Amino acid sequence: MSFLIDHALRPIEHKLDEGIPLSLEDGMALWRTRDLHTLGRLAVRQKERKSGKNVYYVLNRYINSTNVCYAACKFCSFARGEKEEGAVRMTADEVVAKALETGTNFNQLHIVGGHDPRQLSLDYWLPLMRRFKERLPHVQLSLFTAAEIDYLARRHRLGYREVLTKLRDAGLDNINGGGAEIFSERFRREICPNKVDAANWLAIHEEAHGLGIASNATMLYGTIETLEERVEHLIRLRESQARSPGYNAFIPLAFHPDGNELSHFGWTTGLDDVKMFAVARLMLNNFDHIKAYWMIQGLKVCQVALQFGADDMDGTHGSTDEERIYHSAGTQSGQYVDDREFRRLIEAAGYVPVRRNTTYDVFPHDWKPQTAELTVA
């Protein structure tokens, strides 16, 4: 047994060594500890049990196809009304052109939008997805959140399974993890009452897994939620994964305060960020990957997160991509990271960089598709 400064972590270490899932009380002890050294050590050990010395990244394209949204979440700085200044709504041709404008050497297409009454329709998305699969057969489509799928189901008066089956058959590989926020009913009533509730968020992901569609999971932290609600959120995700395996990764989303109704909460601290990665890694024993999304926390914090249980630094994004959700809320991160920089940062942290796709199939760093350069038409 190694020496522990915080003796409250001793029984937690025993549980981890025995493969016993941590309890709510254990999670609270992890959040309250000031022993960052031991917290990080335990999280890194769990990470290395899952993925060894590997740390993953993906060459991807990221597109915000619309920022028109009527969900009216209080934490959001991204949404606009249809006639509001700054509203953006891309046509299908514009989305295809954006995806292809820097070539085809990427493995993931990640598209995020809003509750847009004109664009968020099966009539828009199914033909567009088929176009992508025809032109980019090597690229996995990571589209929609459970909130958007709930909107589609209600709009078309279909069940979740019917909607998901149509999306899968058109080429959907993965559901993005957004819309989870915090599962607490208290939180959702106050902060995002017009968005899918927690039970249906989980039901959509589990239904998707049963149809062979993978997904990610998230948590928005840094506003009105309590530490207990954060831990309960992680436990509900762990239970969902046990019922219906299919989550690729968990992604902590730090609240950004600029330009929204919750700006008085300010920015999360670096301490809160690294603890979030560690607690997630230790609580989510049946999740293989914890992602440090550099566009949210910044490259330097994400590099440190590798010493607190994270094993993924997300994607390069295309050199002409324009992420709007977090940039609207004040992030100082750029829009693009060269994959060589990912590898440099990962190696400097003592790990092995591994190129992946959405579902963690591995590729050589210099892999390129055989597909010829493609046009929009």
Secondary structure, DSSP 8 states (H G I E B T S, - for coil): ----SSGGGHHHHHHHHHT----HHHHHHHHH---HHHHHHHHHHHHHHHHTTEEEEE-EEEEE-B-B-----TT-SS-B-TTSTT--B--HHHHHHHHHTT-S--SEEEEE----TTTSSHHHHHHHHHHHHHH-TT-EEEE--HHHHHHHHHHHT--HHHHHHHHHHHTEEEE--TT-S---HHHHHHH-TTS--HHHHHHHHHHHHHTT-EEEEEEEESSS--HHHHHHHHHHHHHHHHHS--EEEEEEEE---TTSTTGGG----HHHHHHHHHHHHHH-TT-SEEB--HHHH-HHHHHHHGGGT--EEEE---TT----HHHHTT----S---HHHHHHHHHHTT-EEEEE-TT--EE-TT---SS------
